[in-house]
Amino acid sequence: MTSDSEYYTFGPHKIHPKFIFYTTNLSYAMVNLRPVLPVIPKREVKRFGDLNADEICDLWLTTQLVSGKLESYHNASSLTLNIQDGPEAGQSVPHVHIHIVPRKFSDFARNDDIYDAMDENDRALKKHIDLDEKRMDRGFEEMAQEADEYTKLFF
């Protein structure tokens, strides 16, 4: 059994360590309920402007490393890196994070339709998940297996 102190925090959510596939001293990368992969500062910070210089550097360097590995793993040709800074910008979890989405030719009819799809995922998530319950949309085993596969990319 995992104690609360062993979980990672993502705003109000507790993230099981099995969902984490890369960490630094200041950031971590995790699999998500939906096929969007966030990179998150370890210290809970609500807005980008509240990060210190070391956290900003680490967050973006981690994003660069992780996104390159995931682009290759998914045989993608491009990446969408998305940061929503504040609720009016679409930030659904009050904790700075960068979404990494590997992209392929014609994955959306209009390239910017990805943002509508991400918004729809957020709306569906809010409707179906009680924030006090475990976040198990895709299932624990599926998410843990995905994180395990991604972890292998860094060795």
N, C-alpha and C positions, 0 to 999 in steps of 0.2 A: 504494500500500500504506500502511496506517495503522500507525504505530509504537505500542508499548505505552504510551508517555507521552501519546498522543492519546486513549486510551480513558478512559472514566469508570469508576470502581470502584463496585461494589455488593456489599459483603461480599467473598467470594472470586471474584466474577464480574467480567469485563471487559466493559463495555458499549460497543459501537461508537457513535461519535458520530452516525451516521445514525439511531439509535433514539431520540435525544434531541430533544424538540420544544420545550422551553422551558427557559431557564436564568436564574439570577440569580447574583450573586457568591457566594451561599452554598448554593443548592439547584438541583436540576434535575428535570425531569419527563421520563419515558421511556415508550415503549410496551413491552409485556411479551410474553412467550411466550403468555400466556393473556390474555383480554380484561379485564385489571385494569391500571389505570394508576397506577404509583407516583410519588410526589413524594419526593425523596431529598436529604438534606444532602450537599453536595459532599465535606465531610470525613467520613471513615469513623468513625461513632460507633455502637457496638453497642446502647446503651439510651437511651431518651428522656431520662432524668434526667442523662445525660452531655452533652447539648447545652448550649451557652451561651445567654444571653438573646437575642443577635442571631440565632442559628441557629433558635431556637424561633419567634421573630417571623417570620423569613423563610420558614421551612418552612410555617407556617400561612397567611401571606399569599399565598404561592405556591399553596398548596392551594386557597385561596378563589378566586383568579383562574383557575387552570387548571380547577377543577371547574365554575365557572360557564360557561366557554367550552365545555367538553365536554358539559355538560347541554344547552345550546342546540344544539350540533352534532348530538347524537344524538336530538334531539326528546324528551328525557326530561322527566319531571315531578318527579323527586327524585334524590337522591344518597345513596349509602352511602359514608361516609368511615371507613376502618378502619385503626387502628394496633395492631399486636400487639407488645407490649413485653417481649421475652424468650421463650425457647423454650417455656416452659410455657403461655404465652399464645398459642402458635401461630406465633411469628415463625420463618419458614423461612429467611431470609437474615439473618445477624447484622449488620445495618446498619439503623438507624432508617429507616423509610419509611412513608408514608401511602398506602393504596390508595384510589383514586377509582373508584367504580362508578356510572355513570349508570343510573338506574332508571326503569322504566315501570310503569304500572298492570298488575297481574297477571303480572309477569315471573317470579314464583315463586308457587306455591300458598299457601305461608305465607311471610310477609315475611322472617322470620329464616332461611329455608332458604338464603339467599345465603351464610351463614357455612359451612354444610355443603358447598356447592358450592366455595367458596374452599379449604376444607380438602382436598377431593377433588383439586382442581387441584394443590395442594402435594404431596400423596401421589403423584400420578401423575408429577409433575415429578421427585421424588426417585428414583422407580423407573426412569425412562427417560433421565435425563441424567447423564452423568459430569461432575462439577463442573469437571474439568480440560479438558473439550472445549467447543467453541463451542456456545452455546445457540441452536439453530436450529429449534426445534419448528415455528413458523409459517413459517419461511423468511425469509432475509435480505431479499429484495425486498419481500415482503408487509409486514414490519415497517418497513422504510425508507419505503415508500410511505405507510403509516399515519402515521408520524412527520411526513412531509412535509405531509400533509393537515392535521394538527393544528398544525404550525408556522404555516400560513397564517392561523390563527385569531387570531394575536397581532400582525398587521400591519394 
